[in-house]
């Protein structure tokens, strides 16, 4: 397996687990991962948020870790990357307003490169206009955005994931095993004992 170069779009209050786990998993299997945020450079950090399911009508939120970026957003050239990861949390609310972010996302779909999005990451996909006719899972509160973008909302268990073409999506961090397994398969990553 050839190592892949993967771009991860993060921002302040990206969900902690949905940022840290894929970042570390992809590094652990030998891929290069560049975590970037608009208006920030390598060495800067973003604050993460921890979302949990504690019996209320929606998730609770607590302050997470500081996640250090290892690449500069201004240096990103989407054509130099093999795949894209979009964590959830609250960061997608404002990342979806950035035209450069949306252009990056469109590049991965136009080039049919692997994309993994989880939770509120679907907000960025919807804003980029790449969901028309596609099956996409997301945190249930994002169902409206998926459907308004002419996507087909995949109502799956919170620990499930769904792949359609080059896109792997999941509802929230409990889906990490399925989400990452399906993404690694798209990347052609083989893990042998």
C-alpha positions in Angstrom: 0.0 0.0 0.0 1.3 3.4 -0.9 0.9 6.0 1.8 -1.7 8.6 1.1 -1.6 12.3 1.7 -4.8 13.3 3.5 -6.2 16.8 4.2 -8.2 17.4 7.4 -10.4 20.5 7.6 -10.8 21.6 11.2 -11.8 24.8 13.1 -12.4 26.0 16.6 -14.9 23.7 18.4 -14.5 20.8 16.0 -15.6 17.8 18.0 -12.6 16.5 19.9 -13.0 12.8 19.2 -14.0 13.3 15.6 -10.7 15.3 15.1 -8.2 13.4 17.3 -9.2 9.8 16.5 -9.1 10.0 12.7 -6.0 12.1 12.7 -4.2 9.6 14.9 -5.6 6.5 13.2 -4.6 7.7 9.8 -1.1 8.5 11.0 -0.8 5.2 12.8 -1.4 3.2 9.6 1.3 5.2 7.7 -0.6 8.0 6.0 0.4 11.7 6.0 -2.3 13.9 7.5 -2.3 17.7 7.2 -4.7 19.3 9.7 -5.5 22.9 8.7 -7.9 25.7 9.6 -8.6 28.9 7.7 -6.6 31.9 8.9 -4.2 29.7 10.9 -0.8 28.2 10.2 1.2 25.2 11.3 1.9 25.3 15.0 -1.3 27.2 15.8 -4.1 25.4 17.6 -7.8 25.1 17.6 -10.0 24.6 20.7 -12.0 21.4 20.4 -15.4 20.5 22.0 -16.5 17.2 23.6 -20.0 16.3 22.6 -21.7 13.5 24.7 -25.0 11.8 24.8 -26.3 12.1 28.3 -30.1 11.6 28.0 -31.1 15.1 26.9 -32.9 15.9 23.6 -29.5 16.7 22.0 -25.8 16.3 22.9 -24.1 18.2 25.7 -21.0 20.2 25.0 -17.8 20.6 27.1 -14.5 22.2 26.3 -12.0 19.7 24.8 -8.3 19.8 24.1 -6.2 22.2 22.2 -5.5 20.5 18.9 -2.3 21.7 17.2 -2.4 22.2 13.4 0.5 20.7 11.5 0.1 22.6 8.2 -0.9 26.0 7.1 -4.2 26.6 5.4 -2.7 29.2 3.1 -0.4 26.6 1.6 -3.1 24.0 0.8 -3.4 23.0 -2.8 -6.2 20.4 -3.0 -4.7 18.7 -6.0 -1.7 17.7 -3.9 -3.9 15.5 -1.6 -5.3 12.0 -2.1 -8.3 12.3 0.3 -10.2 14.6 2.6 -11.5 14.3 6.2 -14.2 16.6 7.6 -14.8 16.3 11.4 -18.1 17.4 13.0 -18.7 19.6 16.0 -19.6 23.3 15.7 -16.7 24.2 13.4 -18.6 23.2 10.2 -21.1 26.0 11.0 -18.6 28.7 10.1 -16.2 26.7 7.9 -19.1 26.3 5.4 -19.1 30.0 4.9 -15.5 30.1 3.6 -15.4 30.0 -0.2 -11.9 28.5 -0.2 -13.1 25.6 2.0 -16.0 25.0 -0.3 -13.7 25.0 -3.4 -11.4 22.5 -1.7 -14.4 20.2 -1.0 -15.6 20.5 -4.6 -12.2 19.5 -5.9 -12.3 16.2 -4.0 -15.7 15.4 -5.5 -14.8 16.6 -9.0 -11.7 14.4 -8.9 -13.6 11.5 -7.3 -11.1 11.3 -4.4 -12.1 9.7 -1.1 -13.9 11.9 1.4 -14.8 11.1 5.0 -17.3 13.3 6.9 -18.9 12.8 10.2 -21.6 14.4 12.3 -22.0 18.1 11.4 -19.4 17.8 8.6 -22.4 17.3 6.3 -23.1 21.0 6.7 -19.9 21.7 4.7 -20.8 19.1 2.1 -24.3 20.6 1.7 -22.9 24.2 1.4 -20.4 22.9 -1.2 -23.3 21.6 -3.3 -21.9 18.0 -3.5 -24.7 16.0 -2.0 -27.3 16.0 -4.9 -28.5 12.4 -5.3 -26.0 11.0 -2.8 -26.7 9.0 0.3 -25.2 10.8 3.4 -25.4 10.2 7.1 -24.9 13.0 9.6 -25.9 13.9 13.1 -29.8 13.7 13.0 -30.1 17.5 13.5 -28.3 17.9 10.1 -30.9 15.9 8.2 -32.6 19.0 6.9 -29.3 20.4 5.4 -28.7 17.0 3.7 -32.2 16.9 2.2 -32.3 20.6 1.3 -29.0 20.0 -0.7 -30.9 17.2 -2.5 -29.0 14.5 -0.7 -30.6 11.3 0.6 -30.3 11.3 4.4 -29.1 7.8 5.6 -30.9 7.1 8.8 -28.5 4.6 10.4 -27.5 3.6 14.0 -25.3 6.1 15.8 -22.4 3.6 15.6 -22.9 2.9 11.9 -21.4 4.4 8.7 -22.3 4.4 5.0 -20.2 4.6 1.9 -21.5 5.8 -1.5 -19.0 6.1 -4.2 -16.1 8.2 -2.9 -18.0 9.4 0.2 -18.0 7.8 3.7 -20.3 9.4 6.3 -21.4 8.6 9.9 -23.7 10.2 12.5 -21.2 10.8 15.3 -18.1 9.6 17.1 -19.5 6.3 18.3 -19.2 5.3 14.6 -15.4 5.6 14.5 -14.7 1.9 14.0 -17.1 1.6 11.1 -16.3 5.1 9.7 -12.6 4.6 9.7 -12.8 1.0 8.5 -14.8 2.1 5.4 -12.5 5.1 4.8 -9.4 2.9 5.0 -11.0 0.6 2.5 -11.6 3.5 0.1 -8.0 4.5 0.5 -6.8 1.0 -0.3 -5.2 0.7 3.1 -4.5 -2.9 4.1 -3.8 -3.7 7.7 -2.4 -7.1 8.3 -1.7 -8.9 11.6 
